[in-house]
């Protein structure tokens, strides 16, 4: 089940942060773990400002999509729930309510590039992430 999280509790925020941290460390082995740990508090303060679409298995949060003004800050799914279509369902829900979505993906994150490409996103720009010095791509999806 996917739902928009309106007023997240501290427990929900903590669960989302745990998924965010672990998913980033697992998906980005080319970036030092300390980078994610050092950004934890910034993400924690940004979460209440974001639109949060959350996936549940009964009462357990299994994944989420963070959206800020049409920019997908990320789609993150707990490792044991990956490859079950949760990311696609989160993305479909975001597309229902937006005419255009934008995101950035590290060029070394091949699974994410494949996922977004298979879901109708087009690569429009290449750049270097100034914080990590890693090459990244900008992807855009527009409603037809």
N, C-alpha and C positions, 0 to 999 in steps of 0.2 A: 504494500500500500504506500502511495506517495501522498504527502500532504505538505502544504505550506506551513511552516512553523512561525506563528505570529508573535507570541511572547515566550521565548524559550526560558525554561527554568535553568538554574545553575547546573543541575545534573545533566540536562540535555546539552548545554554548552560544553561541559566537560567531556561528554561522550563524543560530540562533534570534533572537539579539539584533539582528542585521542585518535580518532579516525584520520584527521588531517595530518597529524604528525607522523603516525606510522605509515600511512600511504605515501607521503612524500619521501620518507627515508627509503622505503622499499622501491619506489618507482624511479628515484633519482640517485642511484649509486655513484654517479659522477659528481655529485655535490656533497661536500662534507656535512656530516650529520649535525655539526655545530651550527651550520647556517640555519637549519630548520629550528633547532632549539633556541637560537638567538632571536628568531622571528615569532616565536610562540606568543609572547605577550602582545605584539602588534596585531596578530591575527585574532587573538582573544578580544581585543578592544574593537576590532573591525566587524566581528560577527553580528553584533546587534544592529549594525547599520545595513547589513546585507539582507537580501531576500533569500531565505533558506528553504529549499525544497528538500524534504527528508523522506527517506525510504525506511519502512518499518517491517519487521518480521514479528508479528504479535506486538509486544511492547518494546522490542529491542530496535534501536536505531542501527540500520545496516549500512547506510550511506547517505550522502547529501550532495547537493549542488548549491554553491554560493553565487549569487548574481547581484551585481551592482550596476544599475543603469544600463542594462543590456550587455554588460561585460561578465563573462563567466570566469569567476576567480578560480574555479576548479570543480571537478566532479571527483568525489572520493568515496570508495566503497571498502568496507572491512574486508580483509584478505579472504576470510572463509566464505564470503558471499559474492566474490568476484566470478565473472563469466556466467552469471545467472540472468543477465539482462537488466540489472538494476540501473546501471549507468545509462542505458538507452531509455529506460522509463523516466528517469530524472530529466534527461535531455528532452524527451518528447513533451513532458509537462512544461518545461521552460519555453519550448517552441510554440506551444498552444497560446501563450500569452505575450509573445514578442514577435515583431516583424523582422528583427535583425538581432543577431547574437555575435559577439566578438570574443576571442580568447587568444592567449599566447601559450605556446607549447615549446619546451626545449627540443632542439633538433635531435638530441640523442634519445628522447622518449618515444621510441618507435611504436610502441603499443598505443599511446595516446594519438599519435599522428594517424595511424591506421583507423582508430576508432572514429575520430572526427571526420576524416576523409570519407569513411563508409557511411557517415551520417549526414552527408550533404554539405559539409564545410569546405571552403576553398582557401588554399594558402594564398595570401595576398602580399605578404611582406616578410623579409628576413632582417634580423637585427641581432644585436648582442645585448643580453641582459646585463645592465651595468653593475648590479649587485653581485652576480655570480661569475661574470665574464664568460658566460656560456651562450652559444648561438641559440636563437629561438626563432620561431615562426609565428606570425599572426594569421589566424584563421577567421573567416567570416561566413556566417550562414544568413541568408535572407529568405523570407517567406515568398513563395511563388504565387 
